[in-house]
Amino acid sequence: MLNGIGLRALACGVFCLFFLPSCTGKGETEVIRGLIEKGARLAEEHDVGGLMEMTTEDFSALPGNRERAEVRGILRMAFRHYRQFRILYPKPGVDLSEGGNAASAIIYFLMVRQDRTYPDLNELYENPQAWLEEVGENADLYRLTLQWVKRKNAWLAVQARLDPFRGYGFGH
């Protein structure tokens, strides 16, 4: 059973998984970052279907080893509960495999009510460490680790792991 913070965290985290439709060529890292941005917009719009289209059939979310169908339901409940929100994050770290058919991304993010502002965060986008220091004292912060696979020239999320910040770091 998830509490309110866990539900919100899982919902926020899972949205990030679905942002890699297809990308090829030498600029895949930047394409992935652009798709993460698109996914954040889908989550803010509560587009569960759009998010789920970007996952594999065997997708899972951790902790809890939640399957794709369960994640869909969790997202619907969380979006209904939290209503209007924005997702804020610094530049995601992206690593592509040598073979080019797998990737991982790490995204530090927070979810805030639609009307809340953090004016200095845009200036810190290129500096994730400074971004973390700025928000860490003032908000609930999460780390989302995403695993991707390339199938038929399309990137699909196969797994997500969401870890909340626990004061001393991100715990499992």
N, C-alpha and C positions, 0 to 999 in steps of 0.2 A: 504494500500500500504506500502510495506516495503522499507526502505532506504538501502543503501549498508551495513551499520553496522548491521542493524536489520536482513537483509537477511543472512549475514554471521553468526550472532549469532544464529539465528534459525536453520540454517543448521548444525552448530557445535553442538548445543545442541541436536538436534533430533538424530544425529548419536549415541549418548550415550544411547538412549532408547532401542536399539536393540541388546543388548549384553548379554541377559540372556536366551539362549535356554533352556537347562534342567540341573537341578542340584538337587541332593538329599544328605541326610546324614548330619552329624554334621559340615562339613566344607563348608556349602553353602555360607557363607560370603566371604570366600577366592575364591570360585568358581565364585561368582558374580564379584569380582574384576578382576579375570582373563578374564572373558567375556567382561567386560568393556574395557580392554586392546585390546581384539580381535576386538571389535566394533570400537575403535579408528583406528585400522589398516584398517578396511573396509571403513571407512570414508576417510582416506588418499588415499585409492585406488579408491575412487569414486564409490563404489559398492552399489548403491541405492537399487537394488533388494535384496542383502544380508541383508542389514539393515532392509528393510521393512518386510522381512520374520520373523523378531523377534518381530512383533507387533500384537496386537489383531485386529480383524476386526473393533472394535469400538474405536481404538486408537485416542487420541487427543493431540495436542500440544498447550501450553499456553505461553504467552498471545495470544489472538485472537481466541481461540478455533478452531484451524485448524484441519480438519479431515485428515484421513490417505491418501487419494488420493491427497489432496492439499499439504501435507507434501512431498510426493514423487516428485511432480513438483518443489517445493521450493528447495529441495535438488539437483535436477538435474541442476537447474539454478545456484545455489550457487557454485556447484562443477565446472561448466563450467566457471563461472566468476573468481573464486579464484585460479584455476589451481592447482599447486603443493603446498601443505602445510603440516605442522605437527601439531599434537595436543599434548599439554603438560598439565599435571595435577599431583597433589599430590595424595596420597592414598585416595580413595573415602570412604566416610562414608556410611555404609550399616546397615539397621535395618530390621530384619526379624520379621514378626508377630508371636504372640504366637501360632497360629494355623498352622503356617508353609506354608500357601498358599498365602501369600502376602508379599511384601517387598518394601522398599523404599531405594533410594540411593541418596546421594548428592555428586556432582562432581564439583570442582572448576577447570576451565580450561582456556587455551588460545590457540588460533590458530595462528601459525607463518608461514612465508614463509619457504619453504624447506631449504634454505641456512642459515637461522638465527639460532644462537646458544645461549643457556643459560646454560653455563657449570656447574653452582652450583646447578641447580635444582634437578639433580639426587640424590645428597646428602641429599636433603630436603624432599624426597618422604614420609618418615615416619612421618614428622612433618608438617601437612597442614598449621598451623598458620604461621610458618616461611616461607613456600613456598609462601603463600599469600603476606606476607610482601615483599619478594624478587621481585615478579613479579608485584605487585600492582602499583608500581611507574613507571614501564617501558613498560607496555603493556595493551591492552584491555582484561579485565578479566570478566569471566562469571561464574554464578552458575547455574547448571542444577539439578533440583530435579526430580527424576524418580519414578514412581509408577509401580509396577509389580504385576502380578497375576500368579498363578500356575494353569495350565489347562492341564489335561491328562499328568501329570508328567513333564510338560515343563513350564519354565518361559517365559512369554511374557510381553512386555511393553504395558501398557494400557494408560499411560499419562506421559507427560513431561512438566515441567515448566522451562523456561529459563529466567534468570534475569541478566542483565548486571550490572557490578560494576559502581556506579555513583559517586565515590569520597568519599562519606561518608558511603557507604554500598551498599548492593544489593537492588534495588528498584523494586516495582511492577508496 
